[in-house]
Amino acid sequence: MGTGMLATGLASQAAVNNVETNAERSSRKHNQRFNMSGYAAPKLDKVRIGFVGLGGRGSGAVERMAYIEGVEIVGLCDLYEDRVEKMEKLLEKHGLPRAKSYSGNKDAWKQMCEDPDIDLIYITTHWELHTPIAVYSMENGKHAATEVPAARTIDECWQLVETSERTRKHCMMLENCCYDFFELLTLNMARQGFFGEIVHGEGAYIHNLLNENFDKNKYVGMWRLKENQHRNGNLYPTHGLGPVCQIMDINRGDKMEYLTSMSSNDFQMAAKAKELAAKDSFYNEFTTDHYRGNMNTTTIRTQKGRTIVVQHDVTSPRVYSRIHLVSGTKGMACKYPDPRVSTSHEWFKPERMKELEEKYTPEIVKRIGEMAKKVGGHGGMDFMMDWRLIDCLRNGLPLDQDVYDAALLSCILPLSEKSVANRSNSVDVPDFTNGSWKTNAPVELTLKGGGTTGVKESKKVDTTKQLSI
């Protein structure tokens, strides 16, 4: 994810040293103060937003929100003033007033979080700041929406949960892949019983980012390379895992019980660092043998006996894939390399797939799907996510993704580290809901009570491919 915040003081080695501590805390007991699943916060006629981090992801979010009615962009924060000014000009292009600017120092985001004229803090910084900003936002009376992952340690996961429950402020992890078109289609198919009883699911983040991770101009302070250098596990599980968890009603009828994780050796990153350091001393600090393995495979078992496989490989020269496989007692679906569905030994023909789309396309896609494609953001899923977030806040509806989802999907990173470090032994997954998963309602697939938020017409056509996620 792009970032405009300086990645200073990354505690990468500390993360390695804390592998044991993170796993021990996974069994921590939690007395739920208030159940945030299904919680409907008071309606907001206007949603006043402050953005933190105006790099690639942040700048895209500002532009998407500019198309949504009922939104006021009132705060823009980045370490670099030129990025703030660029977004101010974007607002002017959309006929919107200039926002308050926060920049010039690494704590500017705190000033914005303290602003009483903001309802929602939208966080698109480097990973290390996601939890601190989200927690500070909620402590100061704001809802928080953060890019993935929401947390990097088990402690941070609990901080998010406990702060959200205590303040009764939403904390949503912006897992955009839950709003992609085929993922939403299969979610509705599963809800309508097409697949029968769900048995197994698979997700992944397979994306060749070897050169990007070593690019001096890509991630400020080389923060993402440092994550890869010192953490060996599934570093980025949420894109593949989020849609599968929604289909299985994880945290809403089922829960994860334990996982096992295995990593291959690193076959490319250390070699790349040495190759670059031979020509440029800038890369000397990266010539270590601590890089995470090329491929990590993490397997999860749920309380109801279902299984999930989630993979991570951002080094190998492979075609992009999030897999998105759903397997049940009556049928299955798989998204990559092309969306496919089957109930026997052969995939459905195109005409049958079209029938499925007509029958199972959910209401949100019918309502704003075409507009989302025009506005953009990974083919439209980013825009649908943003629109749904705003529509829920404006109508006082529960969010599709709550703080328990943010914590659970994020905790796979430190738990997978623990398992990898211990010869793939199993590790228990915390129940962040404190047992309320047994009665929490599944994600709402209709627009009941909402769907009232308008969208300004856009002539922009999004050409972003899935590869850019």
Residue, then its C-alpha position, 0 to 999 in steps of 0.5 A: m500500500g502507498t504511504g506518505m508517512l515516514a516509516t521511522g523506527l520499525a521494530s522489525q527485530a523486536a517482532v522476531n523476538n516477540v514471536e513467543t510472546n505473541a503466541e502466548r497472548s493468543s490464549r488470553k481471555h477477554n471479558q467483552r465490555f460491549n459487543m461491537s458486532g451488529y452495533a449501529a452507531p448513531k446516524l451521521d447526516k454528513v460523514r466528515i472525514g480526515f485522511v492520514g497518509l496521502g501516498g498511492r492508497g490515500s490519494g486514491a481514497v480521497e478521490r473516490m470519496a469525492y464522488i460520494e454524496g453525504v461526505e465532507i473531506v475536512g482533514l488531509c494529513d501527510l508528513y510531506e506538504d506537497r502531497v497534502e497540497k496535491m489533494e487540496k487541488l484535487l478537491e478544488k477540481h471536484g468543486l469541493p472546499r479546501a480541507k484543513s491541512y496537517s503536515g510537516n511533522k510525524d505527529a501531525w496525525k494526532q492533531m487531526c485526530e483531536d479535531p472535534d469537526i471530524d467523524l471518521i479517520y481514514i488511515t492509509t499509512h505504513w503498517e506500523l502506524h495503523t493500530p496507533i492511529a486507529v486507537y487514538s482516533m477512537e479515544n478522541g471520539k472518531h470512527a476508524a477505518t484502516e488499510v490492511p493489516a489493521a495490526r501487526t502483533i497480538d497486543e495490537c489486535w487486543q488494543l483495537v478490540e478493547t478500545s472499540e468496545r470501550t468507546r463504542k466507535h467503529c474500527m473497520m479494516l478496509e479489506n477491499c477484496c470482500y467487495d470484489f464482484f465475484e467474491l460478492l457473487t459467491l457470498n450470495m450463492a453460499r448464503q442461498g445454499f448453492f454450495g451446500e454446506i461449506v467444507h473448505g476455502e482457499g485464499a492467497y496473496i500471490h503477487n510478484l513484488l520483488n523489484e517493488n520491495f527493493d525500489k528506493n522510491k516505492y515505500v518511504g524508509m523502505w518499510r515494506l522491505k524491512e517487514n519482509q526482511h525480519r518476519n517469516g510467516n504470512l505477512y499479508p493474509t487478509h486479501g485472500l482470507g477476508p472473503v472466505c471468512q465472510i462466506m464461512d460466517i467466521n465470527r458470526g456462527d463459526k470461529m477459527e480454532y487453530l492454525t499451522s504454518m510452513s514457509s519455504n526457504d528464501f530463494q530470491m530476496a537475500a540474493k537480490a539484496k546482495e546483487l544490489a549492494a554490490k553496486d549501491s551501498f544503500y542496500n548494505e543493511f539489507t544483505t542479511d539471511h533473515y528474509r521470509g520464505n518465498m512461499n508461506t502456506t497457512t492452514i486453519r481449522t474452524q470450530k465447525g470442522r471446516t478448513i481454510v488454506v491461505q498462501h503468501d508469495v510476493t517474490s516468485p515470478r508467478v501470475y497474480s492470484r488470490i485464488h478465492l476457492v469455495s468448496g461445499t457439499k453441492g458445488m464449488a467456485c474458484k476465481y483465478p485464472d478466470p471465475r469458474v463454478s462447478t457442481s460436477h466434473e466440469w466447469f459451467k459453460p459461459e451461458r450457465m455462468k451468466e445465469l448465475e450472475e443474473k440470479y445471485t448478483p447481490e443488491i449492492v452490485k446492482r445498485i452501484g456496480e456500474m458506477a463503481k467501475k467508472v469511478g474505479g479503485h481496483g475495478g470498482m471494489d474499492f469504491m463499493m467498499d467506501w460507498r457501503l461504509i459511508d451509507c452504513l454510517r449515514n443510516g446508522l447501520p452495522l458495518d459489514q466488517d467490525v473490529y473483531d474481523a480486523a483483529l482476527l484477520s490481522c492476527i494471522l501474521p504473528l500467529s503464522e510466525k510462531s508456527v513457522a518458528n516451531r516446525s509448523n506446530s499448531v497455534d491457537v487462534p484467539d476468540f476476539t468476540n469472547g464467545s459472541w460468535k455463536t449468536n452474532a448475525p451474518v453480514e447483511l447482503t441486502l441494503k435494508g435500512g440503507g441504500t440512500t447515499g447518492v453518487k455524483e456522476s463520473k465519466k472517469v473509466d478505471t483501467t486499473k488491473q487486479l495486479s495493482i492490489 
